[in-house]
Amino acid sequence: MSGEDEHGDGYEGYADFDRLALDRSGQAEAFDHIGDRYDDAFPHKEGQIDAGRWLAETLPPGSRVLDVGCGTGLPTARQLVDAGHEVVGIDISPGMLKLARDNVPEATFHHVDIVDLRVGGRYGPGGPRELGPFDGIAAYFTLLLLPRPEIPYALRTLHAVLRPGGLLGLGMVEADIDDFPIPFLGNSVRVSGYLRDELRQAVRDAGFEVAGEDSHAYAPASTDVPPEIQLYLNCRRRA
């Protein structure tokens, strides 16, 4: 049995795995341009803060936590560091990573795409720069930037870098869309989403139990971003 099958990853089975080498340069450039305006556009993050508190307080003290799509480091990486955890953040936007390093200098940040965490990938299990394993993962509004057919592979990749029983805090926007372009702070980003029953099923299929969930109606401060329903799932990796 291959390493990918053993870990339930199999990312290379994704039909578009080789399409432009999963080129996300457009998404990265958009967030480079957005920079610290992101926090200005989303000034109230009570839902994400509550979800991050669950992760920070449920994990054992001093846990290693991966912040996937860390953005500016606020609020999640800051929150986890303040709770005494060791935080490793990854993002595809160099601009966001610079802000994160300034905002949370106690954490470690890397310019890494989630696909590079796959089994045998450069930063994944068995890779030359392996980052894991981790006790917990925060993935708040990160997977929604992937094409929807890729999201199950990404979830299984996160499963592979978590220790058995490890925790995953997941944030998504409830929407039945796939790789849909939206205007965002003067740029265009592509987003995907699930209705909540489908999201729960995708998470379970990837090897997680859903221990709790919450939802929030959210209206960003920016007028070009439509109101949204934010979904938060508190998950635990099955062995």
C-alpha positions in Angstrom: 0.0 0.0 0.0 1.4 3.4 -0.9 2.1 6.1 1.7 -0.7 8.2 0.4 -3.2 5.4 0.8 -1.9 4.7 4.3 -2.6 8.3 5.3 -5.9 8.6 3.5 -4.4 11.5 1.5 -4.1 10.6 -2.2 -3.9 14.3 -3.3 -2.5 13.3 -6.7 -5.8 11.6 -7.4 -7.4 15.0 -7.7 -8.3 15.4 -11.3 -6.8 18.9 -11.7 -3.7 18.1 -9.6 -1.3 19.0 -12.5 -3.3 21.9 -13.9 -0.8 24.7 -13.9 0.8 22.9 -11.0 -2.2 24.1 -9.0 -1.2 27.7 -9.8 -2.7 30.0 -7.2 -0.7 33.0 -8.1 -3.8 35.1 -8.8 -5.2 34.4 -5.4 -1.8 35.2 -3.7 -1.4 38.4 -5.6 -4.9 39.5 -4.6 -4.1 39.1 -0.9 -0.7 40.8 -1.4 -2.6 43.8 -2.7 -5.2 43.6 0.1 -2.6 43.5 2.9 -3.7 45.0 6.2 -6.9 46.3 4.7 -8.2 42.7 5.3 -8.5 43.4 9.0 -10.1 46.8 8.4 -12.7 45.1 6.2 -13.4 42.4 8.9 -13.2 44.4 12.1 -15.5 42.1 14.2 -14.4 38.5 14.3 -16.4 37.2 17.3 -17.2 33.9 15.6 -13.6 33.2 14.7 -12.4 34.3 18.1 -14.9 31.9 19.8 -13.8 29.1 17.5 -10.2 29.8 18.2 -10.9 29.8 21.9 -12.3 26.3 21.7 -9.1 25.2 19.9 -6.8 27.0 22.3 -8.6 25.8 25.5 -9.3 22.2 24.4 -5.7 21.4 23.3 -3.2 20.3 25.9 -0.9 23.1 27.1 2.0 23.7 24.8 0.5 22.0 21.8 1.9 22.4 18.3 -0.7 24.0 16.2 -0.8 24.7 12.4 -2.6 27.8 11.2 -3.5 27.1 7.6 -3.9 30.3 5.6 -2.8 32.4 8.6 -3.3 35.7 6.8 -2.2 38.6 9.0 -1.9 36.3 12.1 -4.9 38.1 13.6 -6.8 36.9 15.5 -6.0 33.2 15.4 -2.2 32.8 15.6 -2.1 35.6 18.1 -4.8 33.9 20.2 -3.1 30.5 20.1 0.3 31.9 21.0 -1.2 33.9 23.9 -2.7 30.6 25.2 0.8 29.1 25.3 0.8 27.0 22.2 3.6 26.6 19.6 2.2 28.0 16.4 3.3 27.3 12.8 1.5 29.4 10.2 1.4 28.9 6.4 0.1 31.1 3.6 0.5 31.6 -0.1 0.7 35.4 0.2 4.1 36.8 1.0 2.4 40.1 1.9 0.2 38.4 4.4 3.1 36.5 5.9 5.1 39.7 6.4 2.1 41.1 8.4 1.8 37.9 10.4 5.5 37.9 11.3 5.1 41.5 12.5 1.8 40.8 14.4 2.9 37.5 16.0 6.7 37.4 16.2 6.6 34.4 18.6 5.2 32.1 15.9 6.9 30.6 12.9 5.6 31.3 9.4 6.3 29.6 6.0 5.3 30.4 2.4 3.6 27.1 1.8 0.5 26.0 -0.2 -1.7 23.4 1.4 -1.0 21.0 -1.4 2.7 20.9 -0.3 1.6 19.3 3.0 0.4 16.2 1.2 2.1 12.9 2.0 5.6 13.0 0.3 5.1 16.7 -0.5 7.9 19.0 0.3 6.5 20.0 3.7 4.3 17.0 4.3 4.8 13.6 6.0 8.0 12.1 4.7 9.0 15.3 2.8 12.4 17.0 3.0 11.0 19.9 5.0 8.3 18.2 6.9 6.5 20.6 9.2 4.3 18.1 11.2 3.0 16.3 13.0 0.6 18.7 14.9 -1.8 18.4 17.8 -4.2 20.9 16.3 -5.0 22.8 13.1 -6.8 26.1 12.5 -8.2 26.5 9.0 -10.5 29.5 9.2 -11.8 30.7 5.8 -8.9 29.1 4.0 -10.4 26.0 2.2 -13.1 28.2 0.7 -10.3 29.7 -1.6 -9.9 26.2 -3.3 -11.9 24.8 -6.1 -14.6 22.7 -4.5 -13.4 19.3 -5.9 -10.1 19.9 -4.3 -11.5 20.5 -0.8 -11.9 16.8 0.2 -8.2 16.2 -0.8 -7.2 19.2 1.3 -9.2 17.9 4.3 -7.5 14.5 4.0 -4.1 16.2 3.8 -4.9 18.0 7.1 -5.9 14.7 8.6 -2.5 13.2 7.6 -0.5 15.9 9.5 -2.6 15.7 12.6 -1.8 13.3 15.4 -4.6 10.8 16.2 -7.2 12.5 18.3 -5.9 15.9 17.2 -8.2 18.9 16.8 -9.3 20.8 13.6 -11.0 24.2 13.8 -12.6 24.8 10.5 -14.3 28.0 9.3 -16.2 28.2 6.0 -18.9 30.4 4.4 -22.2 28.6 3.8 -22.8 28.7 0.0 -23.5 26.3 -2.8 -20.7 27.6 -5.1 -17.6 26.3 -6.8 -14.6 28.5 -7.7 -16.9 31.5 -8.0 -15.2 34.9 -8.6 -16.3 37.7 -6.2 -15.1 41.3 -5.9 -13.0 41.7 -2.7 -11.4 45.0 -1.6 -10.7 46.1 -5.1 -9.5 42.7 -6.3 -11.1 39.5 -7.5 -10.8 36.2 -5.6 -12.4 32.8 -6.3 -14.3 31.1 -3.6 -16.1 27.8 -3.0 -18.6 26.7 -0.4 -21.0 24.0 0.8 -24.4 24.0 2.4 -23.9 22.9 6.0 -25.1 19.3 5.7 -22.7 18.8 2.8 -19.8 20.4 4.8 -20.4 18.1 7.7 -20.3 15.1 5.4 -17.1 16.2 3.7 -15.4 16.6 7.0 -16.6 13.1 8.2 -15.5 11.5 4.9 -12.0 13.0 5.5 -11.7 11.1 8.8 -13.0 13.7 11.4 -15.7 13.6 14.0 -17.7 16.9 14.4 -17.6 17.7 18.1 -19.5 20.9 17.8 -20.5 23.7 15.5 -21.7 27.3 15.3 -22.9 29.8 12.7 -22.9 33.5 12.5 -24.5 36.0 10.2 -21.8 38.4 9.2 -21.8 41.7 7.3 -18.2 42.9 6.5 -17.4 46.6 6.7 -16.4 46.7 3.1 -19.4 47.5 0.8 -18.1 45.3 -2.0 -18.3 42.1 0.1 -21.8 40.7 0.5 -23.2 39.6 3.8 -22.5 35.9 4.6 -23.3 33.0 6.9 -20.1 31.8 8.6 -20.0 28.2 9.6 -17.5 26.9 12.3 -17.0 23.2 12.9 -15.0 21.9 15.9 -13.5 18.6 14.7 -11.4 15.8 16.1 -9.3 13.4 14.0 -10.4 9.8 14.1 -7.4 7.4 14.5 
